[in-house]
């Protein structure tokens, strides 16, 4: 095949070719027009497929094919040839005894990682970057655990590799990915019809390739302090356009003791600003939620509606297109707002709800009314009665307002 010499161009150095099975061919580059280039000499040539191109490159570069073969792949090729083409091999090598090798009792071969890797690559042919990353992880596993087949993958071997990964990478995502990748490559052999019994047995042993999560109970959010709540009602210089939205979110979260997801689901027809009441079904359990609105909450919601017009059945906290904000978006908005107002990161949005519930109990409000404010099901009270009389929760709402909004009374001693 005739070679062309490309003109030298300025710019970044050409990248080495990465094959579909994740191998890197140093010194060979594939151009966007489909031709191949030898990086050292700049020569261009065409080939019908990737394998032919690599063979031609080695021929031009004086590198023999046997020098680049993986030892495990060579052993696999010899075994397959002996079992399937023994007569041809006997003729080519001049060793007639090879033609009778199939008559011998040959022990079954364990599934090798070479065959498993081929299955994995074929199942992810459209993700070359994933193949490159996975190859590094599998090579690290084979080198660290000193394995070549599934027969070598015993339980102590998997345990030793898990301890190695934990010591080197900790317990984060990098460690989890390496352990998961080993199991994924082993499982890929089932797609090519390899020995299912051996693969499933190896997967059962590989179940220990995981890093257990911390079983410590996650701490619940603490009630928000009065000073922190008033900081959240600030007006940061660089977020003035968000003030009506965030102020309404703060007042609503504390007044109605809502979760962030319940704020995202809140609609204007759930609120009666004229009467100062709120009533809707809680999304998670379909329990009726009810509360009375403070004057401050009504003013904040009225300002929000004026600056963010929306239909009567639309969402209170909506995007510019009128669509519902998801929980993650509102959580991120709150975190950004908290940071700009210099409030401690330990304050979560649920701290508003926890503060309302705690303040109502501390004020001596009856526990059933506190449960109604928080949206807990109350024995003996029907949802229909609460929906018709949202004012029943007024004592709990007023107690929260006294704790967080109204001026604190200073008691004189003596």
C-alpha positions in Angstrom: 0.0 0.0 0.0 1.3 3.4 -1.0 2.2 5.7 1.8 1.9 9.5 1.8 3.9 11.9 3.8 1.7 14.6 5.5 2.9 18.1 5.9 4.1 19.1 9.3 1.5 21.1 11.2 1.8 23.2 14.2 -0.4 22.4 17.2 -0.8 19.7 19.8 1.0 16.4 19.5 -1.2 13.7 17.8 -2.8 11.3 20.3 -2.0 7.6 20.2 -4.7 5.3 18.8 -7.0 3.7 21.4 -8.5 0.5 20.0 -12.0 -0.7 20.7 -10.8 -3.2 23.3 -9.0 -0.4 25.2 -5.4 -1.0 24.1 -3.2 2.0 23.3 -1.0 1.7 20.2 1.9 4.0 20.8 3.1 5.8 17.7 -0.1 5.4 15.6 -2.8 8.0 15.2 -6.2 7.9 13.4 -7.2 11.0 11.5 -10.8 12.3 11.1 -10.8 11.3 7.5 -10.3 7.7 8.4 -6.7 7.4 7.4 -3.9 6.3 9.8 -0.7 8.2 10.5 2.6 7.1 11.9 3.4 9.8 14.4 7.2 9.5 14.2 7.5 9.8 10.4 4.2 11.5 9.6 3.4 8.9 6.9 -0.2 8.3 6.1 -1.9 5.1 5.0 -5.3 3.6 4.6 -6.6 0.3 5.9 -10.0 -1.4 5.7 -10.2 -2.0 9.5 -8.5 -1.3 12.7 -6.8 -4.7 13.0 -5.3 -4.4 9.5 -4.1 -0.9 10.3 -2.2 -2.1 13.4 -0.6 -5.0 11.4 0.5 -2.6 8.7 1.9 -0.1 11.3 4.0 -2.9 12.9 5.2 -4.0 9.5 6.2 -0.4 8.6 7.8 0.1 12.0 9.7 -3.2 12.0 7.8 -4.5 15.1 6.8 -8.2 15.0 3.3 -9.3 15.9 4.6 -11.8 18.5 6.4 -9.0 20.4 3.1 -7.3 21.2 1.0 -10.4 22.0 -0.2 -10.7 25.6 1.1 -14.0 27.2 -2.4 -15.0 28.4 -3.9 -14.4 25.0 -1.2 -16.5 23.3 -1.8 -19.4 25.8 -5.5 -19.2 25.0 -4.9 -19.2 21.3 -2.6 -22.3 21.6 -5.2 -24.2 23.6 -8.1 -23.3 21.3 -6.0 -24.3 18.3 -5.0 -27.6 19.8 -8.6 -28.5 20.6 -10.3 -27.3 17.4 -7.6 -27.6 14.6 -5.3 -30.3 15.9 -4.8 -32.0 12.5 -3.9 -28.7 10.9 -1.4 -27.9 13.7 0.1 -31.4 13.4 0.6 -30.8 9.7 2.1 -27.4 10.1 4.5 -28.3 13.0 5.4 -31.8 11.8 4.4 -33.3 15.1 1.8 -36.1 14.2 1.1 -36.7 17.9 -0.8 -33.4 18.1 -3.6 -34.8 15.8 -4.5 -37.3 18.6 -4.6 -34.9 21.4 -8.4 -34.6 21.4 -8.6 -38.3 22.3 -6.9 -37.6 25.6 -8.9 -36.7 28.7 -8.5 -32.9 28.9 -9.6 -31.2 32.1 -12.1 -28.4 31.7 -10.5 -25.0 31.5 -11.5 -22.2 34.0 -12.8 -19.1 32.5 -9.9 -16.7 32.0 -9.9 -13.0 32.4 -8.8 -12.6 28.8 -12.1 -14.1 27.6 -14.1 -12.1 30.2 -12.4 -8.9 29.1 -13.4 -9.6 25.4 -17.0 -10.1 26.6 -16.9 -6.8 28.5 -15.4 -4.9 25.6 -18.0 -6.2 23.1 -20.8 -5.2 25.4 -19.4 -1.6 25.7 -18.1 -1.0 22.2 -19.7 2.4 22.1 -18.0 3.6 25.2 -14.2 3.7 24.6 -13.4 5.9 27.5 -15.1 3.5 29.9 -13.1 0.7 28.4 -9.9 2.5 29.0 -10.7 3.2 32.6 -11.9 -0.3 33.2 -8.8 -1.9 31.7 -6.6 0.0 34.2 -8.7 -1.3 37.1 -8.8 -4.9 35.9 -5.0 -4.9 35.3 -4.5 -3.5 38.8 -6.8 -6.3 40.2 -4.9 -9.1 38.3 -1.5 -7.7 39.3 -2.5 -7.2 43.0 -4.4 -10.5 43.4 -2.1 -12.5 41.1 -5.0 -14.1 39.2 -5.6 -15.1 35.6 -8.7 -17.3 35.8 -11.9 -17.4 37.9 -10.5 -20.6 39.5 -7.8 -18.4 41.1 -10.5 -16.0 42.6 -11.0 -17.5 46.0 -12.6 -15.7 48.9 -9.3 -14.9 50.6 -8.1 -13.4 47.3 -11.1 -11.1 47.1 -10.7 -10.1 50.7 -7.1 -9.3 50.2 -7.9 -7.1 47.2 -10.7 -5.3 49.1 -8.3 -4.5 51.9 -5.7 -3.3 49.4 -8.3 -0.9 47.8 -9.4 0.4 51.1 -5.8 1.1 52.2 -5.0 2.8 48.9 -8.1 4.7 48.0 -10.1 4.9 51.2 -13.8 4.4 51.3 -14.9 6.9 48.6 -16.2 6.7 45.1 -12.8 5.7 43.6 -12.6 2.6 45.8 -16.3 1.7 45.2 -15.7 1.9 41.4 -12.8 -0.4 41.4 -14.6 -3.1 43.4 -17.7 -2.8 41.3 -15.7 -3.0 38.0 -14.3 -6.4 38.9 -17.8 -7.8 39.4 -19.0 -6.2 36.2 -16.3 -7.7 34.1 -16.9 -11.2 35.6 -20.7 -10.8 35.1 -20.2 -9.8 31.4 -19.1 -13.4 30.7 -22.8 -14.5 31.0 -23.6 -12.4 27.9 -21.3 -14.5 25.7 -22.5 -17.9 27.0 -19.4 -18.7 29.0 -19.6 -21.2 31.9 -22.5 -19.9 33.9 -22.0 -22.1 36.9 -18.4 -21.0 37.4 -19.2 -17.3 36.8 -22.2 -17.3 39.2 -20.0 -19.1 41.8 -17.3 -16.4 41.4 -19.9 -13.6 41.7 -21.2 -15.2 44.9 -17.6 -15.1 46.3 -17.2 -11.5 44.9 -20.1 -10.3 46.9 -17.6 -9.3 49.6 -16.1 -6.7 47.2 -17.9 -3.8 48.8 -17.1 -1.2 51.4 -19.9 -1.1 54.0 -21.4 2.2 54.7 -21.1 3.9 58.1 -23.9 2.5 60.2 -24.0 5.6 62.4 -27.4 7.2 62.5 -27.6 10.4 60.5 -28.2 13.4 62.8 -31.5 15.1 62.5 -31.4 18.9 61.7 -31.4 21.1 64.8 -34.0 23.8 65.4 -33.0 27.0 63.8 -32.0 29.8 66.1 -34.0 33.1 66.1 -30.9 35.1 65.1 -30.1 32.7 62.1 -33.7 33.0 60.9 -33.5 36.8 60.8 -30.2 36.6 59.0 -31.9 34.5 56.3 -34.3 37.5 55.8 -31.4 39.6 54.7 -31.0 41.1 51.2 -27.5 40.2 49.8 -26.1 42.7 47.4 -25.6 40.3 44.5 -28.9 38.4 44.9 -31.5 41.2 45.1 -33.5 39.7 42.2 -34.1 36.6 44.4 -35.2 38.4 47.5 -39.0 38.1 47.0 -38.7 34.4 46.1 -36.3 33.5 49.0 -38.1 35.6 51.6 -41.4 33.9 50.7 -39.7 30.5 50.9 -38.3 31.3 54.4 -41.6 32.6 55.8 -43.5 29.7 54.3 -41.1 27.0 55.6 -41.2 28.3 59.2 -44.9 29.3 59.3 -46.3 26.1 57.8 -43.5 23.7 59.1 -43.0 22.3 55.6 -40.3 20.0 54.2 -38.5 21.3 51.2 -40.3 18.9 49.0 -43.7 20.1 50.3 -42.7 23.7 49.4 -41.9 22.5 45.9 -45.4 21.0 45.7 -47.2 24.0 47.2 -49.8 25.6 44.9 -51.6 28.9 45.1 -55.0 27.3 45.4 -53.7 25.7 48.6 -53.5 29.1 50.2 -56.2 31.6 51.0 -54.3 34.9 51.5 -57.6 36.8 52.3 -58.5 34.5 55.2 -54.9 33.8 56.1 -55.3 30.0 56.0 -53.5 27.0 54.4 -54.9 23.6 53.6 -53.8 20.8 51.3 -53.0 17.1 51.2 -49.5 16.1 52.2 -48.0 14.4 49.1 -46.2 11.6 50.8 -49.1 10.2 52.9 -52.1 12.2 51.6 -52.7 13.6 55.1 -54.5 17.0 55.3 -52.1 19.8 56.2 -53.5 22.9 57.8 -52.2 26.1 59.3 -53.0 29.8 59.7 -50.8 32.3 57.9 -49.0 35.1 59.7 -49.3 38.7 58.4 -45.6 38.6 57.5 -46.1 35.4 55.5 -49.1 36.9 53.7 -47.1 40.0 52.7 -44.2 37.9 51.5 -46.4 35.7 49.4 -48.3 38.7 48.0 -45.0 40.3 46.9 -43.9 37.0 45.4 -47.1 36.7 43.4 -46.7 40.2 42.1 -43.1 39.7 41.0 -43.7 36.1 39.7 -47.2 36.0 38.2 -48.7 32.5 38.0 -52.1 31.0 37.4 -54.4 30.2 40.3 -53.6 26.5 40.1 -49.9 27.1 39.5 -47.0 26.3 41.8 -46.0 29.0 44.3 -42.2 28.4 43.9 -41.9 27.9 40.1 -39.3 28.5 37.4 -39.4 31.2 34.8 -41.4 28.9 32.6 -44.0 28.3 35.3 -42.8 24.7 35.9 -42.3 23.1 39.3 -38.9 23.4 40.9 -37.6 20.0 41.9 -36.3 19.4 45.5 -32.6 19.5 44.6 -33.0 22.8 42.9 -34.7 24.4 45.9 -32.1 22.8 48.2 -29.3 24.3 46.2 -31.0 27.7 46.2 -31.4 27.6 49.9 -27.7 26.6 50.4 -26.6 29.5 48.2 -28.8 31.9 50.0 -27.6 30.7 53.4 -24.0 31.2 52.3 -24.6 34.7 51.0 -26.2 35.6 54.3 -23.3 34.2 56.3 -25.4 31.6 58.1 -23.6 28.5 59.5 -23.7 25.5 57.2 -25.2 23.3 59.9 -28.5 25.1 59.3 -30.6 23.1 56.8 -34.0 23.9 55.4 -35.6 21.3 57.6 -34.2 23.3 60.6 -37.1 25.7 59.9 -39.6 22.9 60.3 -37.9 21.5 63.3 -37.7 25.0 64.8 -41.5 25.5 64.4 -42.3 22.1 65.9 -40.0 22.6 68.8 -41.1 26.2 69.5 -44.8 25.1 69.6 -44.1 22.3 72.1 -41.9 24.6 74.3 -44.7 27.2 74.4 -47.0 24.7 76.1 -49.3 24.1 73.1 -51.1 20.8 73.4 -49.2 18.0 71.7 -52.1 17.0 69.3 -52.1 20.6 67.8 -48.3 20.4 67.4 -48.8 17.1 65.5 -51.4 18.7 63.2 -49.0 21.6 62.4 -46.3 19.1 61.5 -48.7 17.0 59.3 -48.7 13.9 61.5 -51.8 11.8 61.6 -53.9 12.5 64.7 -55.9 9.8 66.2 -59.6 10.7 66.6 -59.4 13.7 64.2 -60.7 13.1 60.6 -59.0 14.9 57.7 -62.4 16.3 56.6 -62.8 18.1 60.0 -59.3 19.6 59.8 -59.9 20.7 56.2 -63.1 22.6 57.2 -61.4 24.1 60.2 -57.8 25.0 59.5 -58.0 27.6 62.3 -57.8 24.7 64.8 -54.0 24.9 64.4 -53.8 28.6 65.3 -52.4 28.2 68.8 -49.4 26.3 67.5 -48.8 28.8 64.7 -49.1 31.8 67.1 -46.6 30.1 69.4 -44.0 29.8 66.6 -44.6 33.5 65.7 -44.0 34.6 69.3 -40.7 32.6 69.4 -39.3 33.8 66.1 -41.0 37.0 64.9 -42.5 39.1 67.6 -40.2 41.2 69.8 -38.8 39.4 72.8 -40.1 40.5 76.2 -37.4 41.6 78.6 -38.1 40.6 82.1 -37.0 43.0 84.9 -35.6 41.4 88.0 -36.2 43.1 91.4 
